Amino acid sequence: QVQLVESGGGLVQAGGSLRLSCAASGRTISAYAMGWFRQAPGKEREFVAGIGWSGGGSTRYAESVKGRFTISRDNAKNTVYLEMSSLKPEDTAVYYCVLDRAAYRTNYRFGSSDYWGQGTQVTASS
C-alpha cells in the first residue's frame, strides 16, 4: 500500500522560507514522477511543481512560484522536497504531495487516480 506523508508546514512571515517533505512508503519513488499541489480556502487545487522520474522527465513549476520554489528528490530517503522562499500571503494553502501511478513517464501529469498525501498547512502572514 502506497502512503505519502507530508511534513514541514507551518506559519511564517511573508518573505520567509519553509521546506516541505513528502516521505513515501510502499513504493520506490525513483521510477515515478512526483509533484506538489496546493489548495487555498474557497479555491480549486492547483499544480505547484513536478519532478520527473530519476531517469528522465524534467522539473516543472507554476508561473506563480518560478524562481521562488524548488522541487527535489532524495531517492535514498524515498522523499521529495519543496523548498519555498520569498513566501507571499497568496502562497497560503494546504500543500499536497502526489506520486504518479504509472512508472517511467516523462510526459507526466497528475490526477485523482494517482497517490496523494493528506496535506500540510502553509501560512505566510503579511
Disulfide bonds with the S-S distance in Angstrom:
Cys22-Cys97 2.07
